[in-house]
Amino acid sequence: MHVPCYSSYTQAFGPLGAKFNTNDLAFFAEDQFKVTLRLTLDLGLRHEYEMLPSPNLVNPLAPRAANSPSDWKNWGPRFGFA
């Protein structure tokens, strides 16, 4: 399933012919709790992950730059009340 992306980024320095795409995943869960007649709690949790491609131009003077970072610990709690 192809989902169109409505944002883009253009780099104005470095190799002009280097282009790559990323896949972004995001999940959100939410629930409401009616504590009293006048108090409602809204709790949620969001998780985001960006899958970066392998570098195609590796600098031989910086071999550690050949690895793309990966972070699965991007959790964002949400809290609200009314």
C-alpha positions as CSV (number, residue, x, y, z in Angstrom):
1,M,0.0,0.0,0.0
2,H,1.5,3.4,-1.0
3,V,0.8,6.2,1.3
4,P,1.7,9.6,-0.1
5,C,4.0,11.9,1.9
6,Y,3.3,15.6,1.9
7,S,6.6,16.9,3.3
8,S,10.1,17.0,1.8
9,Y,13.6,18.2,2.5
10,T,16.2,19.5,0.1
11,Q,19.8,19.6,0.9
12,A,21.8,22.5,-0.6
13,F,25.4,21.2,0.1
14,G,27.3,18.0,-0.4
15,P,26.9,15.6,-3.4
16,L,24.0,16.9,-5.5
17,G,23.1,13.5,-7.0
18,A,22.6,11.7,-3.7
19,K,19.0,11.0,-3.0
20,F,17.3,8.5,-0.6
21,N,13.9,7.7,0.8
22,T,13.0,6.9,4.4
23,N,10.2,4.8,5.8
24,D,8.5,6.3,8.8
25,L,6.3,4.3,11.2
26,A,4.1,5.9,13.9
27,F,1.6,4.3,16.3
28,F,-0.7,6.0,18.8
29,A,-3.0,4.5,21.4
30,E,-5.4,6.5,23.6
31,D,-8.0,5.8,26.3
32,Q,-10.3,8.0,28.4
33,F,-11.3,7.3,32.0
34,K,-14.2,9.0,33.7
35,V,-12.9,9.4,37.3
36,T,-15.8,11.5,38.7
37,L,-18.8,13.3,37.2
38,R,-16.6,16.3,36.5
39,L,-13.2,14.8,35.9
40,T,-12.1,12.9,32.8
41,L,-8.5,11.6,32.3
42,D,-7.1,11.1,28.8
43,L,-4.0,8.9,28.6
44,G,-2.1,8.1,25.4
45,L,1.2,6.7,24.1
46,R,2.9,7.5,20.8
47,H,5.8,5.6,19.2
48,E,7.7,6.8,16.2
49,Y,10.5,5.1,14.1
50,E,12.4,6.3,11.0
51,M,14.1,3.6,9.0
52,L,17.2,5.1,7.4
53,P,18.8,3.5,4.4
54,S,22.4,2.3,4.3
55,P,24.9,5.0,3.4
56,N,25.8,4.9,-0.3
57,L,28.8,7.3,-0.1
58,V,31.2,6.2,2.8
59,N,34.1,8.4,3.8
60,P,37.2,6.1,4.1
61,L,38.6,8.5,6.7
62,A,35.6,8.0,8.9
63,P,34.6,4.4,8.9
64,R,32.1,4.8,11.7
65,A,30.0,7.0,9.4
66,A,29.1,3.8,7.4
67,N,26.5,2.9,10.0
68,S,23.1,4.6,10.2
69,P,21.7,5.2,13.7
70,S,18.7,3.2,14.8
71,D,16.5,4.2,17.8
72,W,13.5,2.2,18.7
73,K,13.2,4.0,22.1
74,N,11.2,7.0,20.8
75,W,8.1,6.7,23.1
76,G,6.0,9.8,23.8
77,P,3.5,9.7,26.6
78,R,0.4,11.9,26.4
79,F,-1.7,13.1,29.3
80,G,-4.8,15.3,29.5
81,F,-7.7,16.0,31.8
82,A,-11.0,17.9,31.6
